[in-house]
Amino acid sequence: MKLLFDQNLSPRLTKSLADIYPDSDHVFPLGLDQAGDKEIWEYARREGFLIVTKDADFGDLCMLLGFPPKVIWIRRGNCQTSAIEAMLRHHRTDIEALDKDIATGVLTLF
């Protein structure tokens, strides 16, 4: 299970979560930090990522285009990267279930 972190999340998450999401990446080192949502969407679909974002637009794309990719939508205001890391660790089982569920495309975390 690979997570692709959107530009609104810290690139440090790839290293801090490498023990449980080892093949994850961030849009910045991939050169997608200035890309539009649809380009990021297509990259994630092609490469087998789940998109992790604070942006509602990816959930909208999921409704319009279907999935994959699936989306983990973080609905928490400004917070530290450590809080996002803790949330993704705490919800690992839910994220695994999303990855396997053929009927669900978006997981919303608060």
N, C-alpha and C positions, 0 to 999 in steps of 0.2 A: 504494500500500500504506500503510494507516493503522494505527498502533499506538495502543492505548488502555492507558495505564499505570495499574495498580491502585494503591490507596492505600498499599501496602507498598513502593512505589518513589517516588523523588523526583520532584516536579513539574518540576524543572529539566531532566529528560531531554527534555522536549518541545522546549526551545530548543537544548540541546546536540546533539541529533540531527536538527534541522530540515533540515540539508543533505541527508540521505539518506532521512529519513522526514518529509517536510514537512507532511503533513496530520494528524499525530499529536496526541493530546491526553492529558490526565490526568483522572482522575475528580474531583479536587478542584474545578477551575474549572467543571466541568459540573454541580456540585451533587450528585454521586453518591458523595462520600466517605463518607457515612453509609448509603448504600444497601446492600441485601443483594446477595449474589453473583448471584442470579437476575435482579434488576433491572439490574445491570451487564451481565450476559450478554445480556439482551434488547436493551439499548441498543446494545451492540457489534454484535449481529446486524443490527439495523435500520439502523444507520449505516455498516456495512461495515468495522468495525475488527477487527484481530487483538488479542486481550487479552494483555498482558505482565504477568506476576505472579510472586510468590514463593509463592503460595498453591496448595496441591494441590487445593483445592475446584473450581477452574475446569477442571482436567483431569478430575475426576469428573463435572462437568456435561457435558463434551464426550462422555464415555462414555454418559451417560444420555440426553442430548438430541440427540446428533449435532452436526454443525457445518454451516454457520457459526454463531457465530464460531469461529475457530481460536485456539489458545492457545500462547503461548510461555511455558514454565514455567522460571523461573530457579531452579536448585537449588544456589545458593551461599549460604552463611551470611552473617552480617553482613559487609558490605564497603562500600567507598566508592562513591558514585554514579559516580565516574570509572571504576571497574572494571566497573560495569554498562554504562556507555556503551561502553567498549572491547569488551566482550563482544558487544553488539548490532551494533557496527560490524564486528567480526571475522566474525560469523555472518550478515552481510547476505545472502550467496548462499543459505545454508540457509533463511533466513526467506523469501526470494523463492520458493524451491522449495516451502516449506510452503504459501504463499499459492496456488500454482498446482496443487498435488497434490490430486486429487479423493478420494484414499483415506486421507489423513493429517489428523488434527485437532489433534495436540499435538506441539510441538517442545520437547524438554527440553535445556536448556543448563546445563553445569556450570562 
